[in-house]
C-alpha cells in the first residue's frame, strides 16, 4: 500500500490595517518605519490616511497598500475639530470596508490623535479583528498645555470628554504601543491596562538612512553659523521661541553672520512668518515649509546646532521629541529646553537649559558656536548614541513582537535571527560621509561639509537657501 505524504499547508500572511489621521504616509516617519518592519517580517500591510499635496488616492509602495482620502478644511474652534474628526472617521470607516474586500485585515492599529478610532475597531471586532492602539500623543495633556486647567463648565466637559475617549481607547485595545516609558505609565495608571499588554516602542531613527552627508552647493556656500529646527508648528511646539532666540542672537548680541533654517509646517506657520518679519529677521531666517527627507538630510548635515524649543508643558515634558533623535542621527549637537523625555533621548550628547530661559539658551548656543572642538565631540557622541541606543532596529523588533503576541504568532527563528542589532553601513551614496574613516568624520564634524567653515566669528558673504 502506498501512503500519501501530507504536504505542509502554506499559511496566509497575517494582515494589518494601520489608521493615521494627522499626517499622510509615508511622510509620517514612525508609521512608515512600522509598516516596513511588519512587511519585512512577512505581514501584509495596508494604511488609511489623509492625502498630502498631489498625492494619489491609492498607492502601493514596497508592497504596502496606502488608501488616502481628501483631508478636511483646517479646523477652527471646538466645533471645527468635531467636524474634522467626524469627517475623517467616516472617510476612514468607508475605506476600511474597501480594504476588507480587497486585502482583508486581522488587526487594526490606530495611531492617535484623535482618540476616536476605538469605535471603528469595536465594530470590526465583531468580525474577529484585533485592535492595537499606537499611542502617539496625550490628548488630555495637550488640552492642559494649550488652555490650562479647565474652569468653566464647557471647558470641564471638553476635558472630561478627552479623558473618556482615551479611557475607551485603552479599554477596547487588545494591546497598547507606548512611545516611551512615561506614556506606558499612563496606560497602566490611567488606562488600567495590564502590564503585559503594553509595549514601549520608541520612535528611533533608522541610522542607515538618517546619516550625515556632504551638503549641496547652495548650502556649502554659507560659511557662517547655521542653526536648524525640524518639526511641526503647532501652538504647543514652541517655534516662536526659535524666533525669540534668533532676535536675541542677531539684534541684541550682534551675531549678524547667523542663519536659521526652520523646516516643517503646521497651524502656526503663517503667524510665525509674520512674527519673523515684524522682528526684522527675514534676512536671517528661512522657512522651508514641508520638505522631503533629502532636503532634511542636507540641512541637518550642514547645520552647526539643532534647536529644541519645546517648552515644559504637561504634554511636552512626557513626550519624546523626534527632532532630538533626528539631530543626533546626523551627528548634530543640539540645545533644548530641559524636558524629562528629551533628557532620556539625548543623554549626555545634548545640552539642556531651563524652560523659557532665552538668555541661557543663547548663552549655550554662542558657547557652542565659538568652540568647534566641543561641537565636534558632541556631534560624535550624538551619532554614537543614535546608533547604539536609539536606532530603530531594536524598536522594530519590539514592535513586531507585540503584533505577533496579539495574533498568537510564533516568529520564524530564521526571521528572528535576521534582525540586525549592529548599525548597518550605507556606502552607495556618493555624498555620504564615511563614518568609518575617523579622520574624515572628524573633519566633517568641524566643517559640516562646508569649505571655509569651522572657525568662530567668520563673516558670511551669502545667505542659505535663497
Legacy VTK file of the C-alpha trace (Angstrom):
# vtk DataFile Version 3.0
C-alpha trace
ASCII
DATASET POLYDATA
POINTS 466 float
0.000 0.000 0.000
1.288 3.439 -0.890
0.864 6.021 1.846
0.481 9.606 0.740
2.761 12.064 2.478
0.930 15.036 3.911
2.090 18.282 2.343
2.566 21.272 4.651
-0.133 23.907 4.281
1.180 27.316 3.413
-0.105 29.773 5.982
-1.694 33.022 4.879
0.343 36.124 5.764
-1.028 37.981 8.804
-2.721 41.215 7.743
-2.591 44.596 9.474
-4.530 47.773 8.706
-2.892 50.934 10.121
-5.007 54.074 10.557
-3.417 57.501 10.950
-5.186 60.863 10.699
-2.777 63.704 11.426
-0.168 63.021 8.696
-0.068 61.278 5.315
2.044 58.161 4.851
4.945 57.733 4.127
5.541 61.299 5.412
4.730 60.060 8.930
8.157 58.603 9.615
7.219 56.455 12.625
4.235 54.883 10.891
6.250 54.202 7.735
9.007 52.507 9.730
6.349 50.357 11.407
4.921 49.430 8.013
8.342 48.440 6.729
9.131 46.421 9.866
5.894 44.426 9.548
6.345 43.878 5.826
9.919 42.651 6.329
8.645 40.023 8.776
6.003 38.627 6.438
2.962 40.764 7.252
0.567 42.137 4.647
0.202 45.839 5.473
-2.469 48.360 4.459
-2.735 52.004 5.542
-5.572 54.545 5.614
-4.543 58.200 5.935
-5.310 61.674 4.532
-3.779 62.836 1.267
-0.792 65.103 1.136
-0.415 67.683 -1.658
-0.634 65.976 -5.091
-0.971 62.501 -3.523
-2.993 59.887 -5.424
-5.985 58.218 -3.780
-4.246 54.846 -3.863
-0.568 53.927 -3.739
1.384 50.718 -3.372
4.918 51.391 -2.126
7.244 48.463 -1.405
4.225 46.171 -1.292
2.400 48.355 1.275
-1.056 49.467 0.096
-1.944 53.041 1.059
-5.545 54.265 0.786
-5.956 58.045 1.014
-8.840 60.496 1.343
-9.074 64.242 0.834
-8.227 65.996 4.107
-10.878 68.207 5.706
-10.630 72.008 5.768
-8.476 73.448 8.541
-10.346 73.216 11.843
-11.154 76.404 13.743
-12.509 76.237 17.290
-14.011 73.296 19.157
-16.827 72.840 16.632
-14.307 72.791 13.774
-12.365 69.972 15.431
-15.563 67.970 15.958
-16.436 68.356 12.260
-12.868 67.351 11.287
-12.913 64.250 13.489
-16.347 63.116 12.277
-15.402 63.666 8.632
-12.111 61.742 8.951
-13.776 58.954 10.941
-16.455 58.439 8.305
-13.978 58.541 5.400
-11.760 56.065 7.236
-14.702 53.781 8.024
-15.715 53.689 4.359
-12.174 52.976 3.219
-11.827 50.225 5.829
-14.672 48.328 4.120
-12.798 48.629 0.826
-9.567 47.345 2.394
-11.544 44.456 3.898
-12.872 43.475 0.457
-9.599 43.907 -1.408
-6.935 42.770 1.063
-8.536 41.892 4.394
-7.044 42.535 7.844
-6.660 40.634 11.102
-5.574 43.633 13.173
-6.446 47.327 13.137
-3.732 49.597 14.503
-4.946 53.121 15.234
-2.429 55.923 15.773
-3.729 58.915 17.715
-4.619 61.781 17.722
-7.577 61.713 17.866
-8.767 59.036 20.289
-11.853 58.165 18.246
-10.925 55.064 16.235
-11.633 52.695 19.107
-15.271 52.912 17.966
-14.364 51.730 14.463
-12.185 48.951 15.899
-15.061 47.929 18.198
-17.300 47.473 15.144
-14.695 45.388 13.329
-14.114 43.237 16.403
-17.403 41.536 15.554
-15.556 40.124 12.538
-12.780 38.769 14.754
-10.407 41.689 14.151
-7.990 42.625 16.942
-7.196 46.225 17.953
-3.758 47.706 18.683
-3.519 51.288 19.942
-0.306 53.100 18.920
-0.227 55.891 21.493
1.437 58.918 19.855
0.001 61.822 21.884
-1.568 62.556 25.260
-4.716 64.438 24.299
-5.775 65.393 27.856
-2.288 66.810 28.472
-2.461 68.592 25.116
-5.645 70.314 26.318
-3.950 71.346 29.575
-0.898 72.619 27.699
-2.990 74.807 25.408
-5.748 76.004 27.702
-4.659 75.339 31.290
-6.806 73.721 33.938
-10.488 73.813 32.891
-12.510 76.297 34.926
-15.769 76.791 33.056
-18.434 74.093 32.748
-17.824 73.892 28.993
-14.050 73.520 29.405
-14.525 70.819 32.044
-16.899 68.964 29.734
-14.348 69.117 26.901
-11.522 67.913 29.134
-13.615 65.107 30.634
-14.649 64.131 27.120
-10.996 63.717 26.147
-10.373 61.582 29.221
-13.398 59.410 28.342
-12.239 58.921 24.741
-8.783 57.950 25.974
-10.277 55.564 28.540
-12.437 53.886 25.887
-9.435 53.535 23.578
-7.463 51.772 26.304
-10.455 49.594 27.196
-11.122 48.383 23.652
-7.446 47.852 22.773
-6.058 44.318 22.829
-2.561 45.792 23.081
-1.063 49.257 23.578
2.129 50.516 21.924
3.625 53.347 24.023
6.209 55.703 22.561
8.128 55.927 25.846
8.065 54.877 29.494
6.073 57.979 30.519
3.275 57.054 28.114
3.416 53.451 29.320
2.884 54.572 32.915
-0.242 56.472 31.823
-1.572 53.373 30.054
-1.047 51.394 33.273
-2.283 54.014 35.718
-4.959 55.984 33.889
-5.910 53.354 31.339
-5.859 50.394 33.766
-4.141 48.300 31.071
-2.391 45.126 32.249
1.435 45.474 32.073
1.794 42.501 29.729
-0.444 44.271 27.202
1.729 47.397 26.941
4.941 47.553 24.882
7.292 50.535 24.633
8.371 51.263 21.050
10.343 54.482 20.794
10.417 56.466 17.546
14.093 55.799 16.986
15.818 56.922 13.780
16.897 54.434 11.144
20.564 55.364 11.262
21.295 53.715 7.910
19.055 56.287 6.239
19.424 59.229 8.613
23.171 59.758 8.453
25.481 62.688 7.697
26.201 63.587 4.096
28.077 66.317 2.317
25.562 69.083 1.581
24.697 70.545 -1.818
26.440 73.568 -3.257
23.861 76.202 -2.276
24.244 75.241 1.374
28.010 74.802 1.170
28.392 78.487 0.212
27.268 79.665 3.660
30.411 79.886 5.806
28.827 81.367 8.946
26.946 79.651 11.774
23.838 77.709 10.749
21.083 76.687 13.173
18.244 74.291 12.294
14.767 73.443 13.552
12.788 70.452 12.293
9.217 69.697 13.294
5.543 70.522 13.367
4.493 74.119 14.042
1.525 73.944 16.386
0.775 76.149 19.414
2.452 73.623 21.738
5.666 73.256 19.723
7.364 76.489 20.794
8.683 77.510 17.380
8.113 81.138 18.360
10.952 80.577 20.841
13.282 79.950 17.880
12.472 83.421 16.575
12.892 84.974 20.023
16.273 83.244 20.278
17.275 84.477 16.810
16.286 88.026 17.769
18.464 87.764 20.882
21.444 86.424 18.938
21.190 88.794 15.955
19.688 92.038 17.221
20.938 92.016 20.805
24.239 90.125 20.613
25.234 91.143 17.102
25.554 87.683 15.520
24.664 89.035 12.099
26.502 86.243 10.261
23.991 83.758 11.677
21.424 81.893 9.567
18.480 79.854 10.866
16.561 77.293 8.806
13.094 76.288 10.062
11.767 73.124 8.423
8.168 71.972 8.760
4.572 73.074 8.608
1.551 73.437 10.858
-1.229 75.678 12.104
1.159 78.416 13.268
3.339 78.730 10.157
1.777 81.961 8.845
1.791 83.575 12.287
5.454 82.639 12.723
6.343 84.140 9.358
4.576 87.331 10.438
6.480 87.363 13.739
9.733 86.912 11.835
9.039 89.864 9.531
7.922 92.105 12.398
11.176 91.426 14.245
13.261 92.257 11.155
14.617 88.707 10.974
13.754 87.855 7.360
17.402 88.197 6.189
18.456 85.619 8.781
15.630 83.063 8.800
14.461 80.674 6.078
11.128 78.839 6.335
11.258 75.826 4.040
7.685 74.604 4.586
7.034 70.913 4.021
10.223 69.240 2.782
11.272 65.681 1.978
13.996 63.520 3.515
16.672 64.625 1.039
16.311 68.297 1.977
16.109 67.430 5.672
19.304 65.416 5.341
21.070 68.237 3.512
20.238 70.858 6.127
20.776 68.745 9.248
24.122 67.636 7.834
25.192 71.224 7.118
23.874 72.804 10.348
26.036 73.502 13.397
23.327 73.180 16.064
19.826 71.707 16.219
17.210 73.576 18.245
14.652 72.102 20.668
12.334 74.997 21.581
9.532 72.911 23.149
8.569 74.492 26.469
7.968 72.460 29.620
4.220 71.757 29.481
2.176 68.783 30.728
2.350 67.329 27.197
5.909 68.177 26.174
7.584 67.026 29.382
6.264 63.485 28.897
6.617 63.301 25.114
9.530 62.073 23.032
10.747 64.780 20.668
11.619 63.051 17.396
13.605 66.085 16.305
16.164 65.484 19.067
16.849 61.934 17.886
16.937 63.016 14.240
19.509 65.699 15.049
21.570 63.016 16.769
21.384 60.666 13.773
23.004 63.418 11.679
25.777 63.881 14.288
24.310 67.291 15.083
24.739 68.736 18.603
21.552 70.258 19.981
20.361 72.713 22.601
16.887 72.170 24.072
14.719 73.294 26.904
15.008 70.809 29.756
12.289 68.141 29.476
12.219 64.723 31.160
11.853 62.641 27.992
14.203 64.860 25.977
16.929 64.100 28.526
16.217 60.390 28.195
16.660 60.672 24.432
19.698 62.928 24.349
21.588 61.780 27.425
24.991 63.445 27.672
25.097 64.110 23.927
22.879 67.216 24.096
22.666 70.458 26.081
19.650 71.469 28.188
18.587 74.857 29.566
15.728 75.890 31.876
12.390 76.074 30.093
11.675 79.526 28.701
15.086 80.994 29.581
16.067 82.525 26.239
19.156 84.189 27.677
20.512 80.847 28.914
19.593 79.250 25.566
21.501 81.968 23.691
24.489 81.596 26.039
24.753 77.872 25.258
24.330 78.405 21.516
27.058 81.070 21.493
29.388 78.896 23.565
28.988 76.045 21.089
29.406 78.292 18.051
32.689 79.561 19.479
34.009 76.098 20.325
34.244 73.870 17.219
36.118 71.188 19.175
33.250 70.818 21.654
30.711 70.857 18.816
32.575 68.025 17.140
32.769 65.999 20.365
29.025 66.398 20.999
28.237 65.546 17.371
30.253 62.347 17.565
28.629 61.374 20.873
25.190 62.121 19.437
25.747 59.865 16.430
27.102 57.065 18.619
24.087 57.261 20.922
21.736 57.250 17.934
23.391 54.098 16.597
23.854 52.189 19.852
20.854 53.219 21.964
18.127 54.798 19.844
18.343 53.050 16.460
15.029 51.841 15.049
16.116 48.234 14.587
15.766 47.322 18.261
12.452 49.197 18.399
11.243 47.372 15.281
11.848 44.025 16.912
9.818 45.066 19.974
7.045 46.382 17.727
6.743 43.262 15.569
6.962 41.144 18.721
3.949 42.958 20.158
1.979 42.381 16.951
2.992 38.704 16.981
1.753 38.493 20.564
-1.630 39.949 19.627
-2.074 37.350 16.882
-0.553 34.471 18.827
2.030 34.186 16.069
5.310 32.406 16.536
8.082 34.144 14.693
10.203 32.010 12.392
13.599 31.552 14.139
15.353 32.323 10.846
13.448 35.610 10.605
14.263 36.421 14.230
17.968 35.844 13.566
17.773 38.263 10.637
17.287 41.305 12.863
20.426 43.451 12.604
21.491 44.534 16.080
24.561 46.494 14.982
24.463 49.681 12.886
24.433 48.885 9.194
26.726 50.886 6.935
25.458 52.524 3.765
28.255 53.405 1.337
26.474 53.539 -2.003
25.735 57.283 -1.893
28.383 59.497 -3.400
27.549 62.280 -0.908
27.655 60.045 2.194
30.191 60.862 4.894
32.403 57.851 5.620
31.692 57.330 9.311
34.270 54.546 9.483
37.088 56.911 8.451
37.848 58.672 11.736
39.879 61.451 10.107
37.205 62.224 7.503
34.454 62.104 10.123
36.373 64.448 12.437
36.873 66.899 9.576
33.166 66.780 8.759
32.179 67.338 12.400
34.069 70.634 12.421
33.274 71.914 8.930
29.838 70.261 8.473
30.839 69.711 4.840
31.141 73.454 4.169
34.569 74.590 2.913
35.918 77.532 4.877
33.592 76.823 7.803
34.572 75.824 11.297
36.323 78.830 12.814
34.157 81.059 15.062
33.080 84.555 14.085
33.609 84.012 10.358
31.509 86.542 8.430
29.210 85.022 5.805
29.016 86.595 2.364
25.929 84.776 1.146
22.667 83.547 2.600
21.411 79.978 2.634
18.570 78.589 0.520
17.996 81.772 -1.459
LINES 1 467
466 0 1 2 3 4 5 6 7 8 9 10 11 12 13 14 15 16 17 18 19 20 21 22 23 24 25 26 27 28 29 30 31 32 33 34 35 36 37 38 39 40 41 42 43 44 45 46 47 48 49 50 51 52 53 54 55 56 57 58 59 60 61 62 63 64 65 66 67 68 69 70 71 72 73 74 75 76 77 78 79 80 81 82 83 84 85 86 87 88 89 90 91 92 93 94 95 96 97 98 99 100 101 102 103 104 105 106 107 108 109 110 111 112 113 114 115 116 117 118 119 120 121 122 123 124 125 126 127 128 129 130 131 132 133 134 135 136 137 138 139 140 141 142 143 144 145 146 147 148 149 150 151 152 153 154 155 156 157 158 159 160 161 162 163 164 165 166 167 168 169 170 171 172 173 174 175 176 177 178 179 180 181 182 183 184 185 186 187 188 189 190 191 192 193 194 195 196 197 198 199 200 201 202 203 204 205 206 207 208 209 210 211 212 213 214 215 216 217 218 219 220 221 222 223 224 225 226 227 228 229 230 231 232 233 234 235 236 237 238 239 240 241 242 243 244 245 246 247 248 249 250 251 252 253 254 255 256 257 258 259 260 261 262 263 264 265 266 267 268 269 270 271 272 273 274 275 276 277 278 279 280 281 282 283 284 285 286 287 288 289 290 291 292 293 294 295 296 297 298 299 300 301 302 303 304 305 306 307 308 309 310 311 312 313 314 315 316 317 318 319 320 321 322 323 324 325 326 327 328 329 330 331 332 333 334 335 336 337 338 339 340 341 342 343 344 345 346 347 348 349 350 351 352 353 354 355 356 357 358 359 360 361 362 363 364 365 366 367 368 369 370 371 372 373 374 375 376 377 378 379 380 381 382 383 384 385 386 387 388 389 390 391 392 393 394 395 396 397 398 399 400 401 402 403 404 405 406 407 408 409 410 411 412 413 414 415 416 417 418 419 420 421 422 423 424 425 426 427 428 429 430 431 432 433 434 435 436 437 438 439 440 441 442 443 444 445 446 447 448 449 450 451 452 453 454 455 456 457 458 459 460 461 462 463 464 465
